[in-house]
Amino acid sequence: RVVCSSTCYRPETDTGREPWGLYRVHQFTKVEMFGVTAAERGTESEELLDEFVALQQEMFSELGLHYRVLDMPTEELGLPAYRKFDIEAWMPGRGKYGEVRGG
């Protein structure tokens, strides 16, 4: 298990989807979690993914955020992924949920 922080740059523009505020900015910092598993039982990768999601849920709960976990449909997955979870938090200023963690 490894955790790192990186500065990211988003190339797209907002195209007016958000009428005000700073929801999707062009530069942001994110924390990423990485893990490597052995394939001894065949369930190690799924168990590590569940552990990572549980850790993030614990952090959002401790922050007092109202959040939800989305088990993303297969059409939302990139090419080597077989499963992905996004976490969205309620954003009162926007009046809706917004992604705070992507898989």
CORCOR-V492186 format. One record per residue. N is the residue number from 1. RES is the residue in one small letter. PHI is phi in whole degrees, 0 to 359 (NA if undefined). NEAR is the number of other ideal C-beta (glycine too) atoms within 10 Angstrom. D_FIRST is the distance of its C-alpha to the first C-alpha in Angstrom with 1 decimal. Layout:
# CORCOR-V492186
[[N/RES/PHI/NEAR/D_FIRST] [N/RES/PHI/NEAR/D_FIRST]]
This chain:
# CORCOR-V492186
[[1/r/NA/11/0.0] [2/v/221/8/3.8] [3/v/237/11/6.9] [4/c/217/9/10.3] [5/s/243/8/13.9] [6/s/216/9/16.5] [7/t/269/8/20.2] [8/c/239/11/21.4] [9/y/233/8/24.9] [10/r/260/11/26.4] [11/p/281/5/29.5] [12/e/281/7/31.3] [13/t/257/9/33.9] [14/d/287/14/34.3] [15/t/54/6/37.5] [16/g/76/6/38.9] [17/r/294/8/36.8] [18/e/254/12/36.3] [19/p/291/6/39.7] [20/w/202/7/38.4] [21/g/92/10/35.4] [22/l/237/7/32.2] [23/y/276/13/29.9] [24/r/249/14/28.6] [25/v/264/10/28.8] [26/h/282/11/28.6] [27/q/236/8/26.1] [28/f/206/11/23.1] [29/t/249/8/19.8] [30/k/227/11/16.7] [31/v/252/11/13.1] [32/e/241/10/10.6] [33/m/246/15/7.2] [34/f/235/10/5.7] [35/g/212/14/4.4] [36/v/237/9/6.8] [37/t/234/14/9.1] [38/a/268/7/12.4] [39/a/258/8/15.6] [40/e/281/7/17.4] [41/r/254/8/18.5] [42/g/91/7/18.0] [43/t/244/11/16.4] [44/e/298/14/12.7] [45/s/297/15/11.9] [46/e/297/12/14.1] [47/e/295/12/12.7] [48/l/293/16/9.1] [49/l/300/18/11.1] [50/d/300/12/13.3] [51/e/297/13/10.8] [52/f/296/17/9.6] [53/v/295/17/13.4] [54/a/297/11/14.4] [55/l/298/12/12.5] [56/q/293/18/14.2] [57/q/298/15/17.4] [58/e/299/10/17.3] [59/m/296/14/17.2] [60/f/294/17/20.0] [61/s/296/11/22.0] [62/e/296/8/21.8] [63/l/280/10/23.1] [64/g/76/6/26.0] [65/l/274/14/25.5] [66/h/273/12/27.1] [67/y/225/17/24.6] [68/r/220/11/24.4] [69/v/253/14/21.7] [70/l/252/15/23.0] [71/d/274/10/22.1] [72/m/290/14/23.2] [73/p/291/8/26.0] [74/t/301/9/25.6] [75/e/290/5/27.8] [76/e/268/11/25.3] [77/l/272/13/22.6] [78/g/279/7/22.1] [79/l/294/4/22.4] [80/p/270/5/19.5] [81/a/284/11/18.4] [82/y/241/9/19.8] [83/r/205/12/18.6] [84/k/209/16/17.9] [85/f/241/17/18.2] [86/d/247/16/19.7] [87/i/241/20/20.3] [88/e/243/18/23.7] [89/a/247/15/25.3] [90/w/289/14/29.0] [91/m/243/16/30.6] [92/p/303/7/34.1] [93/g/296/9/35.4] [94/r/266/12/34.8] [95/g/73/7/35.9] [96/k/197/9/33.0] [97/y/283/16/29.3] [98/g/220/13/27.2] [99/e/293/14/23.7] [100/v/242/16/21.3] [101/r/204/18/18.1] [102/g/249/12/18.1] [103/g/277/18/16.0]]
